Amino acid sequence: QAQRRVEGYFASRDADAATTAAKGADVERARAQLASAEADLAKAQTDLARREKLAGGGAVSGDELTIAENRLRESTAAVGAAQAALDEAKAQQVSAAGQARAASALVEGADVAGNPEVCARVRQLLGR
């Protein structure tokens, strides 16, 4: 039983390391989404400014101006949502890294046969 439990520790360590790597990819994806949302926001700001200038001379309808204002609000919200997603991805990455360190601590410095739990159980079974 001790050996199976320790083998489980090794498997958990490997799985947690893979999870940490995946969380790193999630952070990079969230960064890209934030950059895209920021670019959309910059475009929306430029479009609205351009339409506001043209609206004074009557070259742009009130509807077009309203659409541009709404697009700016939507883009601003999208940046906020993308920033929140990035913050969440970073937090999950930190959590996964902590779990990986904890799992690694259980198996560091020994293989299954040399693990202190296994050795203690072997000694116990041998009556030592």
C-alpha contacts under 8 A as a table, 3 or more apart, distances in Angstrom:
res1	aa1	res2	aa2	distance
1	Q	4	R	5.16
1	Q	5	R	6.13
2	A	5	R	5.06
2	A	6	V	6.14
2	A	117	E	6.29
2	A	118	V	5.32
2	A	121	R	6.70
3	Q	6	V	5.12
3	Q	7	E	6.08
3	Q	112	V	6.64
3	Q	113	A	7.44
3	Q	117	E	7.90
3	Q	118	V	5.59
4	R	7	E	4.96
4	R	8	G	6.16
5	R	8	G	4.98
5	R	9	Y	6.49
6	V	9	Y	4.86
6	V	10	F	6.48
6	V	107	V	7.61
6	V	112	V	6.20
6	V	115	N	7.39
6	V	117	E	7.49
6	V	118	V	7.39
7	E	10	F	5.12
7	E	11	A	6.28
7	E	112	V	6.39
8	G	11	A	4.97
8	G	12	S	6.01
9	Y	12	S	5.03
9	Y	13	R	6.13
9	Y	103	A	6.47
9	Y	106	L	6.58
9	Y	107	V	6.63
10	F	13	R	5.07
10	F	14	D	6.36
10	F	103	A	7.67
10	F	104	S	7.71
10	F	107	V	6.36
11	A	14	D	5.18
11	A	15	A	6.12
12	S	15	A	5.01
12	S	16	D	5.89
12	S	103	A	6.27
13	R	16	D	5.17
13	R	17	A	6.17
13	R	100	A	5.90
13	R	103	A	4.77
13	R	104	S	5.36
13	R	107	V	7.99
14	D	17	A	5.14
14	D	18	A	6.36
15	A	18	A	5.12
15	A	19	T	6.19
16	D	19	T	4.91
16	D	20	T	6.12
16	D	96	A	6.72
16	D	97	A	7.65
16	D	99	Q	6.53
16	D	100	A	4.76
16	D	103	A	7.37
17	A	20	T	5.11
17	A	21	A	6.41
17	A	97	A	7.53
17	A	100	A	5.61
18	A	21	A	5.13
18	A	22	A	6.26
19	T	22	A	4.99
19	T	23	K	6.13
19	T	96	A	6.51
20	T	23	K	5.07
20	T	24	G	6.33
20	T	93	Q	6.02
20	T	96	A	5.13
20	T	97	A	5.54
20	T	100	A	7.25
21	A	24	G	5.05
21	A	25	A	6.57
22	A	25	A	5.08
22	A	26	D	6.36
23	K	26	D	4.83
23	K	27	V	6.29
23	K	89	A	6.80
23	K	90	K	7.81
23	K	92	Q	6.67
23	K	93	Q	4.91
23	K	96	A	7.38
24	G	27	V	5.11
24	G	28	E	6.45
24	G	90	K	7.94
24	G	93	Q	6.19
25	A	28	E	5.08
25	A	29	R	6.17
26	D	29	R	5.04
26	D	30	A	6.12
26	D	89	A	6.05
27	V	30	A	5.08
27	V	31	R	6.16
27	V	86	L	6.12
27	V	89	A	5.15
27	V	90	K	5.88
27	V	93	Q	7.58
28	E	31	R	5.02
28	E	32	A	6.29
29	R	32	A	5.13
29	R	33	Q	6.27
30	A	33	Q	4.99
30	A	34	L	6.13
30	A	82	A	6.76
30	A	83	Q	7.91
30	A	85	A	6.22
30	A	86	L	4.86
30	A	89	A	7.10
31	R	34	L	5.08
31	R	35	A	6.22
31	R	86	L	6.17
32	A	35	A	5.06
32	A	36	S	6.20
33	Q	36	S	5.05
33	Q	37	A	6.14
33	Q	82	A	6.21
34	L	37	A	5.03
34	L	38	E	6.07
34	L	79	V	6.19
34	L	82	A	4.86
34	L	83	Q	6.09
34	L	86	L	7.49
35	A	38	E	5.07
35	A	39	A	6.20
36	S	39	A	5.09
36	S	40	D	6.27
37	A	40	D	5.03
37	A	41	L	6.17
37	A	75	S	6.67
37	A	78	A	5.99
37	A	79	V	5.16
37	A	82	A	7.01
38	E	41	L	4.96
38	E	42	A	6.24
38	E	75	S	7.75
38	E	79	V	5.92
39	A	42	A	5.12
39	A	43	K	6.29
40	D	43	K	5.11
40	D	44	A	6.12
40	D	75	S	6.20
41	L	44	A	4.99
41	L	45	Q	6.14
41	L	72	L	6.41
41	L	75	S	4.83
41	L	76	T	6.11
41	L	79	V	7.43
42	A	45	Q	5.12
42	A	46	T	6.22
43	K	46	T	5.08
43	K	47	D	6.03
44	A	47	D	5.05
44	A	48	L	6.06
44	A	68	A	6.84
44	A	71	R	6.14
44	A	72	L	5.01
44	A	75	S	6.99
45	Q	48	L	5.23
45	Q	49	A	6.16
45	Q	72	L	6.15
46	T	49	A	5.18
46	T	50	R	6.13
47	D	50	R	5.15
47	D	51	R	6.16
47	D	68	A	6.63
48	L	51	R	5.09
48	L	52	E	6.01
48	L	65	L	6.99
48	L	68	A	5.18
48	L	69	E	6.29
48	L	72	L	7.38
49	A	52	E	5.11
49	A	53	K	6.35
50	R	53	K	5.33
50	R	54	L	6.41
51	R	54	L	4.98
51	R	55	A	5.82
51	R	60	V	6.35
51	R	64	E	7.68
51	R	65	L	6.16
51	R	68	A	7.63
52	E	55	A	5.02
52	E	56	G	6.79
52	E	65	L	6.86
53	K	56	G	5.90
53	K	57	G	7.69
54	L	57	G	5.63
54	L	58	G	6.54
54	L	59	A	5.31
54	L	60	V	5.71
55	A	58	G	4.92
55	A	59	A	5.62
55	A	60	V	4.69
55	A	61	S	6.67
55	A	62	G	7.53
55	A	65	L	7.43
56	G	59	A	7.56
57	G	60	V	7.84
58	G	61	S	6.77
60	V	64	E	6.29
60	V	65	L	6.95
61	S	64	E	5.24
61	S	65	L	6.43
62	G	65	L	5.04
62	G	66	T	6.13
63	D	66	T	5.01
63	D	67	I	6.12
64	E	67	I	5.06
64	E	68	A	6.25
65	L	68	A	5.11
65	L	69	E	6.20
66	T	69	E	5.02
66	T	70	N	6.10
67	I	70	N	5.11
67	I	71	R	6.11
68	A	71	R	5.00
68	A	72	L	6.25
69	E	72	L	5.11
69	E	73	R	6.40
70	N	73	R	5.08
70	N	74	E	6.13
71	R	74	E	5.02
71	R	75	S	6.02
72	L	75	S	5.08
72	L	76	T	6.10
73	R	76	T	5.09
73	R	77	A	6.23
74	E	77	A	5.13
74	E	78	A	6.13
75	S	78	A	4.92
75	S	79	V	6.26
76	T	79	V	5.23
76	T	80	G	6.46
77	A	80	G	5.06
77	A	81	A	6.20
78	A	81	A	5.02
78	A	82	A	6.01
79	V	82	A	5.04
79	V	83	Q	6.05
80	G	83	Q	5.13
80	G	84	A	6.20
81	A	84	A	5.06
81	A	85	A	6.17
82	A	85	A	4.99
82	A	86	L	6.19
83	Q	86	L	5.04
83	Q	87	D	6.18
84	A	87	D	5.04
84	A	88	E	6.13
85	A	88	E	5.06
85	A	89	A	6.09
86	L	89	A	5.05
86	L	90	K	6.15
87	D	90	K	5.17
87	D	91	A	6.23
88	E	91	A	5.07
88	E	92	Q	6.16
89	A	92	Q	5.09
89	A	93	Q	6.13
90	K	93	Q	5.00
90	K	94	V	6.28
91	A	94	V	5.14
91	A	95	S	6.20
92	Q	95	S	4.99
92	Q	96	A	6.04
93	Q	96	A	5.09
93	Q	97	A	6.10
94	V	97	A	5.09
94	V	98	G	6.24
95	S	98	G	5.11
95	S	99	Q	6.30
96	A	99	Q	5.05
96	A	100	A	6.12
97	A	100	A	4.99
97	A	101	R	6.20
98	G	101	R	5.09
98	G	102	A	6.21
99	Q	102	A	5.06
99	Q	103	A	6.12
100	A	103	A	5.09
100	A	104	S	6.00
101	R	104	S	5.00
101	R	105	A	6.12
102	A	105	A	5.18
102	A	106	L	6.80
103	A	106	L	5.46
103	A	107	V	7.17
104	S	107	V	5.46
104	S	108	E	5.74
105	A	108	E	5.24
107	V	110	A	6.24
107	V	111	D	7.19
107	V	112	V	7.95
107	V	115	N	7.01
110	A	113	A	7.69
110	A	114	G	5.20
110	A	115	N	5.36
111	D	114	G	5.23
111	D	115	N	5.96
112	V	115	N	5.25
112	V	118	V	7.18
113	A	118	V	6.27
113	A	119	C	6.99
114	G	118	V	6.88
114	G	119	C	6.28
115	N	118	V	5.39
115	N	119	C	6.16
116	P	119	C	5.02
116	P	120	A	5.95
117	E	120	A	5.20
117	E	121	R	6.24
118	V	121	R	5.15
118	V	122	V	6.15
119	C	122	V	5.07
119	C	123	R	6.17
120	A	123	R	5.12
120	A	124	Q	6.10
121	R	124	Q	4.91
121	R	125	L	6.11
122	V	125	L	5.10
122	V	126	L	6.13
123	R	126	L	5.05
123	R	127	G	6.07
123	R	128	R	5.10
124	Q	127	G	5.05
124	Q	128	R	5.91
125	L	128	R	7.72
